[in-house]
Amino acid sequence: MYDLIILGGGPAAAAGAIYAARKQLKTLLITGEWGGQSSVSTEIFNWIGTPSISGLDLATALEKHVRAYEGEMLAVKSGEWAKQVAKNADGNFTVATDKDSYIGKTILIATGSSRKKLDVPGAAEYENKGITYCASCDGPVFSGQDVAVIGGGNAGFESAAQLLAYCKSVTLIIRGENFRADEITVNALLKNPKLTVIKNADILRVEGTQFVDKLAYKDKTSGEEKMLPVGGIFVEIGQIPNTGLVDGVAKLDEFKKIIVDPMTQMTTQDGVWAAGDCTNGLYHQNNIASGDAVKALENLYQWVQKRK
């Protein structure tokens, strides 16, 4: 029986495990892999305390920090994938994995989300060779270049806003006629002379040599195929939260994100907290995910102590 079971291996899960161990909660962390989404990033420039770090090095650092506390109060199951969380009749929880099952008094869900991938010829071939899914992580690599952002929601406009600070030009491409981002954000960005918007466009393929150099798209109004020269492509077409394992235990929103109390990170299920990209939090970044987990642990610890 564990006081806490943490699911995930990214910044939120790591922060939760470290704080739990320091608070002397008997904790089990279960992760299929370390690092979260950023593990595939070539360079990350916004991880606080490190001017630049690769995704692989971040994943290694997170694991190293967690394992420094491994022992009597913290157990780690790495390479093991959580499949389902169930609430037991006695109020505790069972976590079933692809290898075993475990019982805990509380759960911290930090399973993150997966980016919706661009599904056109060349997209997989040039991922991390010009195609990226994180402007805040990888944007500075493209300083002084012409880049494209695919997606007309808030995430697309936020990425464009970041890129406009150091890219030569940014072309925002959307499938329809209307933006899905907040009107204030849209109006502010449209005033920037370095921003170009292409509406009613279907992405056809990505071309390049060693790295991306062109993006082909179809103008749905004219039916014409066009080619856009770019050095980088930032894809912001949505995320798929990894929350199926808790569906039916904690309430999810319309996008399948776990609904949490922003003051405590507690879910609608007493005894279950969530942190990071799997939640319905307004912003999703590594540093925010870590903070979410710390907030959750402070509240979770009080919850456990009151029930001893």
HUUR-V991716 format. One line per field, one symbol per residue. ss: DSSP state (H for helix, E for strand, C for the rest). psi: psi as a letter, one per 30 degrees, with the letter a starting at -180 (. if undefined). burial: + if it has 9 or more other ideal C-beta (glycine too) atoms within 8 Angstrom, else -. A space follows every 10 residues. Layout:
ss = ???
psi = ???
burial = ???
//
This chain:
ss = CEEEEEECCC HHHHHHHHHH HHCCCCEEEE ECCCCHHHHH CCCECCCCCC CCECHHHHHH HHHHHHHCCC CCCEEEEECC CEEEEEECCC CCEEEEECCC EEEEEEEEEC CCEEECCCCC ECCCCCECCC EECCHHHHHH HHCCCEEEEE CCCHHHHHHH HHHHCCCCEE EEECCCCCCC CCHHHHHHHH CCCCEEEECC EEEEEEEECC CEEEEEEEEC CCCCEEEEEC CEEEECCCEE ECCHHHECCE CECCCCCECE CCCCCEECCC CEEECHHHEC CCCCCHHHHH HHHHHHHHHH HHHHHHCC
psi = kkekkkjlga eeeeeeeeee efghkjkkkk kelkfaefff kekkfgjkfj ekkleeeeee eeeeeeffgk befkkkjkgk kkekkkklfg fakkjkaffa llklelkjjh falkkkkjil kfeeegkghf klgjefefef fgkglklkkj kgaeeeeeee eeeffflelk jkkleafklg lkeeeeeeef fkffkkkjlh kkkelklace lkfkkklkjf efgkklkjkl fkkjkigllj kigffgkfek klafggkkkl jfefgkafjk fklkkafflg lekjleeeee eeeeeeeeee eeeeefg.
burial = -+++++++++ ++++++++++ +---+-++++ +-+++++++- +-+++++--- --+++--+++ +++-++--+- --++-+++-+ -+--+-++-- -++++++--- -+++++++++ +++-+-++-+ -++--++-++ +++++++++- -+--++++++ ++++++++++ ++++-++-++ ++++------ +---++--+- ----+-++-+ +-++-+++-- +++++++++- -------+-+ ++++++-+++ +++-++--++ -++--+++++ ---++++-+- +++++++++- +--+-+++++ ++++++++++ +-++----
//
